[in-house]
Amino acid sequence: MISQDLLDILRCPLDPSNTRLRMKDDQLECERCELRFQIKDGFPILVVEEAILPAGCESVGQLPCQGGEAKKPANV
Ligand SMILES: [Zn+2]
């Protein structure tokens, strides 16, 4: 089980500055892109290649976190 203290500092590796993770069904889920990371022996495996893509998503490239900064309007 992941402690709340640890949960507070964990970030999605695709976009560490803007994301947080939450517990979901014994896995860690990114609040933004919903990529799921498994927990092995009490340690979260924050490796994108081993993470589980959200339903309907076929590749990491489709995830919102993959784009880095959130898209801004082209012209305002
Ligand atoms: Zn993410």
N, CA, C, O and the ligand as a Tripos MOL2 file, in Angstrom:
@<TRIPOS>MOLECULE
protein
  305   303    77     0     0
PROTEIN
NO_CHARGES

@<TRIPOS>ATOM
      1 N           0.8500   -1.1970    0.0000 N.3       1 MET1
      2 CA          0.0000    0.0000    0.0000 C.3       1 MET1
      3 C           0.8850    1.2470    0.0000 C.2       1 MET1
      4 O           1.9380    1.2780    0.6360 O.2       1 MET1
      5 N           0.4500    2.2440   -0.7050 N.am      2 ILE2
      6 CA          1.2320    3.4730   -0.8200 C.3       2 ILE2
      7 C           0.7360    4.4750    0.2230 C.2       2 ILE2
      8 O          -0.4650    4.7240    0.3320 O.2       2 ILE2
      9 N           1.6540    5.0380    0.9760 N.am      3 SER3
     10 CA          1.2580    6.0020    1.9960 C.3       3 SER3
     11 C           0.8490    7.3300    1.3580 C.2       3 SER3
     12 O           1.2440    7.6460    0.2350 O.2       3 SER3
     13 N           0.0650    8.0820    2.0820 N.am      4 GLN4
     14 CA         -0.3820    9.3740    1.5530 C.3       4 GLN4
     15 C           0.8090   10.3070    1.3320 C.2       4 GLN4
     16 O           0.8220   11.0920    0.3840 O.2       4 GLN4
     17 N           1.8020   10.2180    2.2090 N.am      5 ASP5
     18 CA          2.9940   11.0670    2.0490 C.3       5 ASP5
     19 C           3.6880   10.7990    0.7320 C.2       5 ASP5
     20 O           4.1050   11.7220    0.0320 O.2       5 ASP5
     21 N           3.8080    9.5150    0.4010 N.am      6 LEU6
     22 CA          4.4580    9.1490   -0.8540 C.3       6 LEU6
     23 C           3.5870    9.5680   -2.0310 C.2       6 LEU6
     24 O           4.0730   10.0860   -3.0370 O.2       6 LEU6
     25 N           2.3070    9.3350   -1.8830 N.am      7 LEU7
     26 CA          1.3670    9.6950   -2.9470 C.3       7 LEU7
     27 C           1.4550   11.1860   -3.2750 C.2       7 LEU7
     28 O           1.3040   11.5940   -4.4270 O.2       7 LEU7
     29 N           1.6990   11.9800   -2.2510 N.am      8 ASP8
     30 CA          1.7660   13.4310   -2.4460 C.3       8 ASP8
     31 C           2.9430   13.8760   -3.3140 C.2       8 ASP8
     32 O           2.8950   14.9370   -3.9350 O.2       8 ASP8
     33 N           3.9790   13.0760   -3.3530 N.am      9 ILE9
     34 CA          5.1570   13.5070   -4.1240 C.3       9 ILE9
     35 C           5.2890   12.7940   -5.4640 C.2       9 ILE9
     36 O           6.1180   13.1710   -6.2930 O.2       9 ILE9
     37 N           4.4870   11.7820   -5.6740 N.am     10 LEU10
     38 CA          4.5780   11.0510   -6.9410 C.3      10 LEU10
     39 C           3.9290   11.8380   -8.0640 C.2      10 LEU10
     40 O           2.9240   12.5210   -7.8700 O.2      10 LEU10
     41 N           4.5210   11.7270   -9.2340 N.am     11 ARG11
     42 CA          4.0040   12.4380  -10.4060 C.3      11 ARG11
     43 C           4.0080   11.5070  -11.6030 C.2      11 ARG11
     44 O           4.7500   10.5260  -11.6500 O.2      11 ARG11
     45 N           3.1830   11.8310  -12.5470 N.am     12 CYS12
     46 CA          3.1930   11.1040  -13.8080 C.3      12 CYS12
     47 C           4.5140   11.3910  -14.5210 C.2      12 CYS12
     48 O           4.8570   12.5580  -14.7060 O.2      12 CYS12
     49 N           5.2560   10.3770  -14.9220 N.am     13 PRO13
     50 CA          6.5500   10.6110  -15.5660 C.3      13 PRO13
     51 C           6.4410   11.3390  -16.9060 C.2      13 PRO13
     52 O           7.4290   11.8890  -17.3920 O.2      13 PRO13
     53 N           5.2690   11.3460  -17.4940 N.am     14 LEU14
     54 CA          5.1010   12.0420  -18.7760 C.3      14 LEU14
     55 C           5.0440   13.5530  -18.5950 C.2      14 LEU14
     56 O           5.4120   14.3140  -19.4900 O.2      14 LEU14
     57 N           4.5820   13.9700  -17.4340 N.am     15 ASP15
     58 CA          4.4370   15.4080  -17.2040 C.3      15 ASP15
     59 C           4.5410   15.6950  -15.7100 C.2      15 ASP15
     60 O           3.5530   16.0540  -15.0690 O.2      15 ASP15
     61 N           5.7280   15.5350  -15.1700 N.am     16 PRO16
     62 CA          5.9180   15.5910  -13.7130 C.3      16 PRO16
     63 C           5.5480   16.9230  -13.0740 C.2      16 PRO16
     64 O           5.2390   16.9660  -11.8830 O.2      16 PRO16
     65 N           5.5700   17.9890  -13.8240 N.am     17 SER17
     66 CA          5.3250   19.2810  -13.1930 C.3      17 SER17
     67 C           3.8410   19.5990  -13.0200 C.2      17 SER17
     68 O           3.4790   20.4630  -12.2210 O.2      17 SER17
     69 N           3.0030   18.9200  -13.7510 N.am     18 ASN18
     70 CA          1.5820   19.2930  -13.7310 C.3      18 ASN18
     71 C           0.6280   18.2110  -13.2470 C.2      18 ASN18
     72 O          -0.5880   18.4030  -13.2740 O.2      18 ASN18
     73 N           1.1560   17.0900  -12.8100 N.am     19 THR19
     74 CA          0.2510   15.9750  -12.5410 C.3      19 THR19
     75 C           0.3990   15.4350  -11.1330 C.2      19 THR19
     76 O           1.4050   15.6490  -10.4570 O.2      19 THR19
     77 N          -0.6230   14.7380  -10.7190 N.am     20 ARG20
     78 CA         -0.5520   13.9800   -9.4780 C.3      20 ARG20
     79 C          -1.1250   12.6060   -9.7550 C.2      20 ARG20
     80 O          -1.8250   12.3830  -10.7420 O.2      20 ARG20
     81 N          -0.8060   11.6890   -8.8490 N.am     21 LEU21
     82 CA         -1.3230   10.3390   -8.9920 C.3      21 LEU21
     83 C          -2.2970   10.0420   -7.8730 C.2      21 LEU21
     84 O          -2.2160   10.6230   -6.7910 O.2      21 LEU21
     85 N          -3.2080    9.1410   -8.1390 N.am     22 ARG22
     86 CA         -4.1650    8.7250   -7.1070 C.3      22 ARG22
     87 C          -4.2510    7.2060   -7.1280 C.2      22 ARG22
     88 O          -3.9600    6.5580   -8.1330 O.2      22 ARG22
     89 N          -4.6600    6.6620   -5.9920 N.am     23 MET23
     90 CA         -4.8210    5.2230   -5.8920 C.3      23 MET23
     91 C          -6.0890    4.8050   -6.6090 C.2      23 MET23
     92 O          -7.1320    5.4450   -6.4760 O.2      23 MET23
     93 N          -5.9930    3.7430   -7.3580 N.am     24 LYS24
     94 CA         -7.1720    3.1990   -8.0100 C.3      24 LYS24
     95 C          -7.0060    1.6950   -8.1580 C.2      24 LYS24
     96 O          -6.1360    1.2220   -8.8890 O.2      24 LYS24
     97 N          -7.8460    0.9560   -7.4600 N.am     25 ASP25
     98 CA         -7.8010   -0.5080   -7.5540 C.3      25 ASP25
     99 C          -6.3930   -1.0740   -7.3840 C.2      25 ASP25
    100 O          -5.9480   -1.8960   -8.1860 O.2      25 ASP25
    101 N          -5.7010   -0.6360   -6.3450 N.am     26 ASP26
    102 CA         -4.3520   -1.1270   -6.0710 C.3      26 ASP26
    103 C          -3.3330   -0.7590   -7.1410 C.2      26 ASP26
    104 O          -2.2620   -1.3590   -7.2230 O.2      26 ASP26
    105 N          -3.6680    0.2170   -7.9460 N.am     27 GLN27
    106 CA         -2.7060    0.7460   -8.9020 C.3      27 GLN27
    107 C          -2.6940    2.2540   -8.7270 C.2      27 GLN27
    108 O          -3.5790    2.8230   -8.0880 O.2      27 GLN27
    109 N          -1.6830    2.8970   -9.2990 N.am     28 LEU28
    110 CA         -1.6330    4.3540   -9.2680 C.3      28 LEU28
    111 C          -2.0900    4.8850  -10.6160 C.2      28 LEU28
    112 O          -1.6470    4.4220  -11.6670 O.2      28 LEU28
    113 N          -2.9660    5.8450  -10.5670 N.am     29 GLU29
    114 CA         -3.4950    6.3940  -11.8100 C.3      29 GLU29
    115 C          -3.1760    7.8800  -11.8890 C.2      29 GLU29
    116 O          -3.3390    8.6100  -10.9110 O.2      29 GLU29
    117 N          -2.7280    8.3190  -13.0390 N.am     30 CYS30
    118 CA         -2.4750    9.7360  -13.2470 C.3      30 CYS30
    119 C          -3.8110   10.4670  -13.2980 C.2      30 CYS30
    120 O          -4.7330   10.0360  -13.9900 O.2      30 CYS30
    121 N          -3.9140   11.5610  -12.5750 N.am     31 GLU31
    122 CA         -5.1800   12.2940  -12.5430 C.3      31 GLU31
    123 C          -5.4780   12.9540  -13.8820 C.2      31 GLU31
    124 O          -6.6250   13.3000  -14.1670 O.2      31 GLU31
    125 N          -4.4680   13.1250  -14.6870 N.am     32 ARG32
    126 CA         -4.6700   13.8220  -15.9410 C.3      32 ARG32
    127 C          -4.8440   12.8650  -17.1270 C.2      32 ARG32
    128 O          -5.8500   12.9210  -17.8330 O.2      32 ARG32
    129 N          -3.8680   12.0010  -17.3350 N.am     33 CYS33
    130 CA         -3.9410   11.1560  -18.5400 C.3      33 CYS33
    131 C          -4.5240    9.7750  -18.2330 C.2      33 CYS33
    132 O          -4.8120    9.0090  -19.1530 O.2      33 CYS33
    133 N          -4.7010    9.4510  -16.9480 N.am     34 GLU34
    134 CA         -5.2900    8.1750  -16.5290 C.3      34 GLU34
    135 C          -4.4310    6.9700  -16.8640 C.2      34 GLU34
    136 O          -4.9180    5.8390  -16.8720 O.2      34 GLU34
    137 N          -3.1800    7.2030  -17.1340 N.am     35 LEU35
    138 CA         -2.2430    6.0970  -17.2600 C.3      35 LEU35
    139 C          -2.1390    5.4180  -15.8990 C.2      35 LEU35
    140 O          -2.0820    6.0890  -14.8680 O.2      35 LEU35
    141 N          -2.1140    4.1000  -15.8970 N.am     36 ARG36
    142 CA         -2.0690    3.3780  -14.6200 C.3      36 ARG36
    143 C          -0.7290    2.6850  -14.4160 C.2      36 ARG36
    144 O          -0.2040    2.0080  -15.3000 O.2      36 ARG36
    145 N          -0.2010    2.8830  -13.2170 N.am     37 PHE37
    146 CA          1.0840    2.2920  -12.8800 C.3      37 PHE37
    147 C           0.8840    1.2010  -11.8480 C.2      37 PHE37
    148 O           0.1340    1.3670  -10.8870 O.2      37 PHE37
    149 N           1.5580    0.0910  -12.0560 N.am     38 GLN38
    150 CA          1.4260   -1.0150  -11.1370 C.3      38 GLN38
    151 C           2.3160   -0.8080   -9.9070 C.2      38 GLN38
    152 O           3.2910   -0.0580   -9.9370 O.2      38 GLN38
    153 N           1.9510   -1.4850   -8.8500 N.am     39 ILE39
    154 CA          2.7340   -1.4270   -7.6160 C.3      39 ILE39
    155 C           3.2640   -2.8160   -7.3370 C.2      39 ILE39
    156 O           2.5040   -3.7750   -7.2040 O.2      39 ILE39
    157 N           4.5930   -2.9100   -7.2490 N.am     40 LYS40
    158 CA          5.2060   -4.2090   -6.9890 C.3      40 LYS40
    159 C           5.9710   -4.1480   -5.6820 C.2      40 LYS40
    160 O           6.8320   -3.2890   -5.4940 O.2      40 LYS40
    161 N           5.6560   -5.0570   -4.7890 N.am     41 ASP41
    162 CA          6.3300   -5.1170   -3.4960 C.3      41 ASP41
    163 C           6.3030   -3.7690   -2.7790 C.2      41 ASP41
    164 O           7.2560   -3.4040   -2.0900 O.2      41 ASP41
    165 N           5.2120   -3.0400   -2.9470 N.am     42 GLY42
    166 CA          5.0760   -1.7750   -2.2410 C.3      42 GLY42
    167 C           5.6950   -0.5910   -2.9420 C.2      42 GLY42
    168 O           5.5950    0.5380   -2.4640 O.2      42 GLY42
    169 N           6.3360   -0.8350   -4.0760 N.am     43 PHE43
    170 CA          6.9450    0.2650   -4.8140 C.3      43 PHE43
    171 C           6.2050    0.4980   -6.1290 C.2      43 PHE43
    172 O           6.0020   -0.4270   -6.9140 O.2      43 PHE43
    173 N           5.8140    1.7260   -6.3490 N.am     44 PRO44
    174 CA          5.1620    2.0310   -7.6230 C.3      44 PRO44
    175 C           6.1580    1.9580   -8.7700 C.2      44 PRO44
    176 O           7.2780    2.4580   -8.6650 O.2      44 PRO44
    177 N           5.7490    1.3400   -9.8490 N.am     45 ILE45
    178 CA          6.6070    1.2300  -11.0350 C.3      45 ILE45
    179 C           6.2280    2.3660  -11.9750 C.2      45 ILE45
    180 O           5.3350    2.2290  -12.8110 O.2      45 ILE45
    181 N           6.9170    3.4800  -11.8250 N.am     46 LEU46
    182 CA          6.5770    4.6550  -12.6360 C.3      46 LEU46
    183 C           7.3460    4.6490  -13.9570 C.2      46 LEU46
    184 O           8.1100    5.5610  -14.2720 O.2      46 LEU46
    185 N           7.1120    3.5970  -14.6990 N.am     47 VAL47
    186 CA          7.7570    3.4330  -15.9950 C.3      47 VAL47
    187 C           6.6490    3.3840  -17.0380 C.2      47 VAL47
    188 O           5.7610    2.5320  -16.9850 O.2      47 VAL47
    189 N           6.7170    4.2960  -17.9670 N.am     48 VAL48
    190 CA          5.6500    4.4060  -18.9590 C.3      48 VAL48
    191 C           5.4870    3.1120  -19.7480 C.2      48 VAL48
    192 O           4.3680    2.6980  -20.0510 O.2      48 VAL48
    193 N           6.6120    2.4760  -20.0810 N.am     49 GLU49
    194 CA          6.5450    1.2530  -20.8760 C.3      49 GLU49
    195 C           5.8160    0.1220  -20.1390 C.2      49 GLU49
    196 O           5.2950   -0.7990  -20.7680 O.2      49 GLU49
    197 N           5.7830    0.1970  -18.8280 N.am     50 GLU50
    198 CA          5.1200   -0.8600  -18.0660 C.3      50 GLU50
    199 C           3.7590   -0.4360  -17.5580 C.2      50 GLU50
    200 O           3.0620   -1.2090  -16.9010 O.2      50 GLU50
    201 N           3.3900    0.7740  -17.8590 N.am     51 ALA51
    202 CA          2.1080    1.2780  -17.3830 C.3      51 ALA51
    203 C           0.9760    0.7740  -18.2680 C.2      51 ALA51
    204 O           1.1910    0.3110  -19.3890 O.2      51 ALA51
    205 N          -0.2330    0.8770  -17.7310 N.am     52 ILE52
    206 CA         -1.4110    0.3990  -18.4470 C.3      52 ILE52
    207 C          -2.1450    1.6030  -19.0310 C.2      52 ILE52
    208 O          -2.5050    2.5360  -18.3140 O.2      52 ILE52
    209 N          -2.3550    1.5640  -20.3260 N.am     53 LEU53
    210 CA         -3.0430    2.6690  -20.9850 C.3      53 LEU53
    211 C          -4.5190    2.6790  -20.6230 C.2      53 LEU53
    212 O          -5.1110    1.6190  -20.4230 O.2      53 LEU53
    213 N          -5.1230    3.8620  -20.5350 N.am     54 PRO54
    214 CA         -6.5570    3.9400  -20.2570 C.3      54 PRO54
    215 C          -7.3710    3.3510  -21.4060 C.2      54 PRO54
    216 O          -6.9050    3.2760  -22.5430 O.2      54 PRO54
    217 N          -8.5880    2.9370  -21.0890 N.am     55 ALA55
    218 CA         -9.4460    2.3430  -22.1040 C.3      55 ALA55
    219 C          -9.6240    3.2890  -23.2830 C.2      55 ALA55
    220 O          -9.8350    4.4880  -23.1010 O.2      55 ALA55
    221 N          -9.5400    2.7510  -24.4730 N.am     56 GLY56
    222 CA         -9.7440    3.5650  -25.6640 C.3      56 GLY56
    223 C          -8.5000    4.2600  -26.1520 C.2      56 GLY56
    224 O          -8.5100    4.8880  -27.2110 O.2      56 GLY56
    225 N          -7.4310    4.1560  -25.3970 N.am     57 CYS57
    226 CA         -6.1830    4.7960  -25.7990 C.3      57 CYS57
    227 C          -5.2280    3.7330  -26.3230 C.2      57 CYS57
    228 O          -4.9680    2.7360  -25.6470 O.2      57 CYS57
    229 N          -4.7110    3.9430  -27.5140 N.am     58 GLU58
    230 CA         -3.8930    2.9130  -28.1360 C.3      58 GLU58
    231 C          -2.4000    3.1350  -27.9860 C.2      58 GLU58
    232 O          -1.6140    2.1940  -28.0960 O.2      58 GLU58
    233 N          -2.0080    4.3710  -27.7350 N.am     59 SER59
    234 CA         -0.5760    4.6120  -27.5660 C.3      59 SER59
    235 C          -0.3370    5.7740  -26.6190 C.2      59 SER59
    236 O          -1.1990    6.6280  -26.4120 O.2      59 SER59
    237 N           0.8520    5.7760  -26.0560 N.am     60 VAL60
    238 CA          1.2190    6.8290  -25.1130 C.3      60 VAL60
    239 C           1.1290    8.2070  -25.7580 C.2      60 VAL60
    240 O           0.8480    9.2060  -25.0950 O.2      60 VAL60
    241 N           1.3720    8.2350  -27.0580 N.am     61 GLY61
    242 CA          1.3520    9.5050  -27.7850 C.3      61 GLY61
    243 C           0.0000   10.1970  -27.7740 C.2      61 GLY61
    244 O          -0.0800   11.3950  -28.0480 O.2      61 GLY61
    245 N          -1.0640    9.4650  -27.4600 N.am     62 GLN62
    246 CA         -2.4000   10.0610  -27.4390 C.3      62 GLN62
    247 C          -2.7420   10.6810  -26.0870 C.2      62 GLN62
    248 O          -3.7570   11.3630  -25.9480 O.2      62 GLN62
    249 N          -1.9040   10.4430  -25.1090 N.am     63 LEU63
    250 CA         -2.2210   10.9140  -23.7590 C.3      63 LEU63
    251 C          -1.9890   12.4160  -23.6110 C.2      63 LEU63
    252 O          -1.0380   12.9610  -24.1710 O.2      63 LEU63
    253 N          -2.8560   13.0770  -22.8590 N.am     64 PRO64
    254 CA         -2.6860   14.5210  -22.6590 C.3      64 PRO64
    255 C          -1.3600   14.8770  -21.9920 C.2      64 PRO64
    256 O          -0.7950   15.9360  -22.2640 O.2      64 PRO64
    257 N          -0.8700   14.0210  -21.1400 N.am     65 CYS65
    258 CA          0.3930   14.3180  -20.4710 C.3      65 CYS65
    259 C           1.5750   14.2730  -21.4360 C.2      65 CYS65
    260 O           2.5980   14.9160  -21.2020 O.2      65 CYS65
    261 N           1.4340   13.5300  -22.4940 N.am     66 GLN66
    262 CA          2.5390   13.3730  -23.4320 C.3      66 GLN66
    263 C           2.8540   14.6890  -24.1460 C.2      66 GLN66
    264 O           3.9860   14.9110  -24.5770 O.2      66 GLN66
    265 N           1.8620   15.5460  -24.2650 N.am     67 GLY67
    266 CA          2.0600   16.8010  -24.9970 C.3      67 GLY67
    267 C           2.8560   17.8310  -24.2380 C.2      67 GLY67
    268 O           3.1220   18.9120  -24.7630 O.2      67 GLY67
    269 N           3.2440   17.5260  -23.0140 N.am     68 GLY68
    270 CA          3.9780   18.5060  -22.2380 C.3      68 GLY68
    271 C           3.0400   19.5930  -21.7290 C.2      68 GLY68
    272 O           2.0840   19.3030  -21.0110 O.2      68 GLY68
    273 N           3.3010   20.8030  -22.0860 N.am     69 GLU69
    274 CA          2.4460   21.8960  -21.6360 C.3      69 GLU69
    275 C           1.0650   21.7890  -22.2430 C.2      69 GLU69
    276 O           0.9020   21.3360  -23.3760 O.2      69 GLU69
    277 N           0.0840   22.2050  -21.4890 N.am     70 ALA70
    278 CA         -1.2720   22.1960  -21.9990 C.3      70 ALA70
    279 C          -1.3560   23.1260  -23.1930 C.2      70 ALA70
    280 O          -0.7330   24.1870  -23.2350 O.2      70 ALA70
    281 N          -2.1390   22.6990  -24.1470 N.am     71 LYS71
    282 CA         -2.2520   23.5150  -25.3580 C.3      71 LYS71
    283 C          -2.9210   24.8530  -25.0480 C.2      71 LYS71
    284 O          -3.9330   24.9230  -24.3510 O.2      71 LYS71
    285 N          -2.3320   25.8860  -25.5810 N.am     72 LYS72
    286 CA         -2.9080   27.2120  -25.3760 C.3      72 LYS72
    287 C          -3.6090   27.6270  -26.6560 C.2      72 LYS72
    288 O          -3.2730   27.1520  -27.7410 O.2      72 LYS72
    289 N          -4.5660   28.4980  -26.5250 N.am     73 PRO73
    290 CA         -5.2260   29.0070  -27.7350 C.3      73 PRO73
    291 C          -4.1900   29.6410  -28.6480 C.2      73 PRO73
    292 O          -3.2840   30.3290  -28.1770 O.2      73 PRO73
    293 N          -4.3160   29.4170  -29.9380 N.am     74 ALA74
    294 CA         -3.3280   29.9100  -30.8960 C.3      74 ALA74
    295 C          -3.2370   31.4300  -30.8760 C.2      74 ALA74
    296 O          -2.1550   32.0090  -30.9740 O.2      74 ALA74
    297 N          -4.3790   32.0480  -30.7500 N.am     75 ASN75
    298 CA         -4.3930   33.5010  -30.7930 C.3      75 ASN75
    299 C          -5.5910   34.0120  -29.9830 C.2      75 ASN75
    300 O          -6.7180   33.5520  -30.1630 O.2      75 ASN75
    301 N          -5.3310   34.9490  -29.1110 N.am     76 VAL76
    302 CA         -6.4380   35.4480  -28.2900 C.3      76 VAL76
    303 C          -6.5740   36.9540  -28.4920 C.2      76 VAL76
    304 O          -7.4480   37.5810  -27.8940 O.2      76 VAL76
    305 ZN         -0.2470   11.5100  -16.8720 Zn       77 ZN77
@<TRIPOS>BOND
     1     1     2 1
     2     2     3 1
     3     3     4 2
     4     3     5 am
     5     5     6 1
     6     6     7 1
     7     7     8 2
     8     7     9 am
     9     9    10 1
    10    10    11 1
    11    11    12 2
    12    11    13 am
    13    13    14 1
    14    14    15 1
    15    15    16 2
    16    15    17 am
    17    17    18 1
    18    18    19 1
    19    19    20 2
    20    19    21 am
    21    21    22 1
    22    22    23 1
    23    23    24 2
    24    23    25 am
    25    25    26 1
    26    26    27 1
    27    27    28 2
    28    27    29 am
    29    29    30 1
    30    30    31 1
    31    31    32 2
    32    31    33 am
    33    33    34 1
    34    34    35 1
    35    35    36 2
    36    35    37 am
    37    37    38 1
    38    38    39 1
    39    39    40 2
    40    39    41 am
    41    41    42 1
    42    42    43 1
    43    43    44 2
    44    43    45 am
    45    45    46 1
    46    46    47 1
    47    47    48 2
    48    47    49 am
    49    49    50 1
    50    50    51 1
    51    51    52 2
    52    51    53 am
    53    53    54 1
    54    54    55 1
    55    55    56 2
    56    55    57 am
    57    57    58 1
    58    58    59 1
    59    59    60 2
    60    59    61 am
    61    61    62 1
    62    62    63 1
    63    63    64 2
    64    63    65 am
    65    65    66 1
    66    66    67 1
    67    67    68 2
    68    67    69 am
    69    69    70 1
    70    70    71 1
    71    71    72 2
    72    71    73 am
    73    73    74 1
    74    74    75 1
    75    75    76 2
    76    75    77 am
    77    77    78 1
    78    78    79 1
    79    79    80 2
    80    79    81 am
    81    81    82 1
    82    82    83 1
    83    83    84 2
    84    83    85 am
    85    85    86 1
    86    86    87 1
    87    87    88 2
    88    87    89 am
    89    89    90 1
    90    90    91 1
    91    91    92 2
    92    91    93 am
    93    93    94 1
    94    94    95 1
    95    95    96 2
    96    95    97 am
    97    97    98 1
    98    98    99 1
    99    99   100 2
   100    99   101 am
   101   101   102 1
   102   102   103 1
   103   103   104 2
   104   103   105 am
   105   105   106 1
   106   106   107 1
   107   107   108 2
   108   107   109 am
   109   109   110 1
   110   110   111 1
   111   111   112 2
   112   111   113 am
   113   113   114 1
   114   114   115 1
   115   115   116 2
   116   115   117 am
   117   117   118 1
   118   118   119 1
   119   119   120 2
   120   119   121 am
   121   121   122 1
   122   122   123 1
   123   123   124 2
   124   123   125 am
   125   125   126 1
   126   126   127 1
   127   127   128 2
   128   127   129 am
   129   129   130 1
   130   130   131 1
   131   131   132 2
   132   131   133 am
   133   133   134 1
   134   134   135 1
   135   135   136 2
   136   135   137 am
   137   137   138 1
   138   138   139 1
   139   139   140 2
   140   139   141 am
   141   141   142 1
   142   142   143 1
   143   143   144 2
   144   143   145 am
   145   145   146 1
   146   146   147 1
   147   147   148 2
   148   147   149 am
   149   149   150 1
   150   150   151 1
   151   151   152 2
   152   151   153 am
   153   153   154 1
   154   154   155 1
   155   155   156 2
   156   155   157 am
   157   157   158 1
   158   158   159 1
   159   159   160 2
   160   159   161 am
   161   161   162 1
   162   162   163 1
   163   163   164 2
   164   163   165 am
   165   165   166 1
   166   166   167 1
   167   167   168 2
   168   167   169 am
   169   169   170 1
   170   170   171 1
   171   171   172 2
   172   171   173 am
   173   173   174 1
   174   174   175 1
   175   175   176 2
   176   175   177 am
   177   177   178 1
   178   178   179 1
   179   179   180 2
   180   179   181 am
   181   181   182 1
   182   182   183 1
   183   183   184 2
   184   183   185 am
   185   185   186 1
   186   186   187 1
   187   187   188 2
   188   187   189 am
   189   189   190 1
   190   190   191 1
   191   191   192 2
   192   191   193 am
   193   193   194 1
   194   194   195 1
   195   195   196 2
   196   195   197 am
   197   197   198 1
   198   198   199 1
   199   199   200 2
   200   199   201 am
   201   201   202 1
   202   202   203 1
   203   203   204 2
   204   203   205 am
   205   205   206 1
   206   206   207 1
   207   207   208 2
   208   207   209 am
   209   209   210 1
   210   210   211 1
   211   211   212 2
   212   211   213 am
   213   213   214 1
   214   214   215 1
   215   215   216 2
   216   215   217 am
   217   217   218 1
   218   218   219 1
   219   219   220 2
   220   219   221 am
   221   221   222 1
   222   222   223 1
   223   223   224 2
   224   223   225 am
   225   225   226 1
   226   226   227 1
   227   227   228 2
   228   227   229 am
   229   229   230 1
   230   230   231 1
   231   231   232 2
   232   231   233 am
   233   233   234 1
   234   234   235 1
   235   235   236 2
   236   235   237 am
   237   237   238 1
   238   238   239 1
   239   239   240 2
   240   239   241 am
   241   241   242 1
   242   242   243 1
   243   243   244 2
   244   243   245 am
   245   245   246 1
   246   246   247 1
   247   247   248 2
   248   247   249 am
   249   249   250 1
   250   250   251 1
   251   251   252 2
   252   251   253 am
   253   253   254 1
   254   254   255 1
   255   255   256 2
   256   255   257 am
   257   257   258 1
   258   258   259 1
   259   259   260 2
   260   259   261 am
   261   261   262 1
   262   262   263 1
   263   263   264 2
   264   263   265 am
   265   265   266 1
   266   266   267 1
   267   267   268 2
   268   267   269 am
   269   269   270 1
   270   270   271 1
   271   271   272 2
   272   271   273 am
   273   273   274 1
   274   274   275 1
   275   275   276 2
   276   275   277 am
   277   277   278 1
   278   278   279 1
   279   279   280 2
   280   279   281 am
   281   281   282 1
   282   282   283 1
   283   283   284 2
   284   283   285 am
   285   285   286 1
   286   286   287 1
   287   287   288 2
   288   287   289 am
   289   289   290 1
   290   290   291 1
   291   291   292 2
   292   291   293 am
   293   293   294 1
   294   294   295 1
   295   295   296 2
   296   295   297 am
   297   297   298 1
   298   298   299 1
   299   299   300 2
   300   299   301 am
   301   301   302 1
   302   302   303 1
   303   303   304 2
@<TRIPOS>SUBSTRUCTURE
     1 MET1         2 RESIDUE 1 A MET
     2 ILE2         6 RESIDUE 1 A ILE
     3 SER3        10 RESIDUE 1 A SER
     4 GLN4        14 RESIDUE 1 A GLN
     5 ASP5        18 RESIDUE 1 A ASP
     6 LEU6        22 RESIDUE 1 A LEU
     7 LEU7        26 RESIDUE 1 A LEU
     8 ASP8        30 RESIDUE 1 A ASP
     9 ILE9        34 RESIDUE 1 A ILE
    10 LEU10       38 RESIDUE 1 A LEU
    11 ARG11       42 RESIDUE 1 A ARG
    12 CYS12       46 RESIDUE 1 A CYS
    13 PRO13       50 RESIDUE 1 A PRO
    14 LEU14       54 RESIDUE 1 A LEU
    15 ASP15       58 RESIDUE 1 A ASP
    16 PRO16       62 RESIDUE 1 A PRO
    17 SER17       66 RESIDUE 1 A SER
    18 ASN18       70 RESIDUE 1 A ASN
    19 THR19       74 RESIDUE 1 A THR
    20 ARG20       78 RESIDUE 1 A ARG
    21 LEU21       82 RESIDUE 1 A LEU
    22 ARG22       86 RESIDUE 1 A ARG
    23 MET23       90 RESIDUE 1 A MET
    24 LYS24       94 RESIDUE 1 A LYS
    25 ASP25       98 RESIDUE 1 A ASP
    26 ASP26      102 RESIDUE 1 A ASP
    27 GLN27      106 RESIDUE 1 A GLN
    28 LEU28      110 RESIDUE 1 A LEU
    29 GLU29      114 RESIDUE 1 A GLU
    30 CYS30      118 RESIDUE 1 A CYS
    31 GLU31      122 RESIDUE 1 A GLU
    32 ARG32      126 RESIDUE 1 A ARG
    33 CYS33      130 RESIDUE 1 A CYS
    34 GLU34      134 RESIDUE 1 A GLU
    35 LEU35      138 RESIDUE 1 A LEU
    36 ARG36      142 RESIDUE 1 A ARG
    37 PHE37      146 RESIDUE 1 A PHE
    38 GLN38      150 RESIDUE 1 A GLN
    39 ILE39      154 RESIDUE 1 A ILE
    40 LYS40      158 RESIDUE 1 A LYS
    41 ASP41      162 RESIDUE 1 A ASP
    42 GLY42      166 RESIDUE 1 A GLY
    43 PHE43      170 RESIDUE 1 A PHE
    44 PRO44      174 RESIDUE 1 A PRO
    45 ILE45      178 RESIDUE 1 A ILE
    46 LEU46      182 RESIDUE 1 A LEU
    47 VAL47      186 RESIDUE 1 A VAL
    48 VAL48      190 RESIDUE 1 A VAL
    49 GLU49      194 RESIDUE 1 A GLU
    50 GLU50      198 RESIDUE 1 A GLU
    51 ALA51      202 RESIDUE 1 A ALA
    52 ILE52      206 RESIDUE 1 A ILE
    53 LEU53      210 RESIDUE 1 A LEU
    54 PRO54      214 RESIDUE 1 A PRO
    55 ALA55      218 RESIDUE 1 A ALA
    56 GLY56      222 RESIDUE 1 A GLY
    57 CYS57      226 RESIDUE 1 A CYS
    58 GLU58      230 RESIDUE 1 A GLU
    59 SER59      234 RESIDUE 1 A SER
    60 VAL60      238 RESIDUE 1 A VAL
    61 GLY61      242 RESIDUE 1 A GLY
    62 GLN62      246 RESIDUE 1 A GLN
    63 LEU63      250 RESIDUE 1 A LEU
    64 PRO64      254 RESIDUE 1 A PRO
    65 CYS65      258 RESIDUE 1 A CYS
    66 GLN66      262 RESIDUE 1 A GLN
    67 GLY67      266 RESIDUE 1 A GLY
    68 GLY68      270 RESIDUE 1 A GLY
    69 GLU69      274 RESIDUE 1 A GLU
    70 ALA70      278 RESIDUE 1 A ALA
    71 LYS71      282 RESIDUE 1 A LYS
    72 LYS72      286 RESIDUE 1 A LYS
    73 PRO73      290 RESIDUE 1 A PRO
    74 ALA74      294 RESIDUE 1 A ALA
    75 ASN75      298 RESIDUE 1 A ASN
    76 VAL76      302 RESIDUE 1 A VAL
    77 ZN77       305 GROUP 0 **** ****
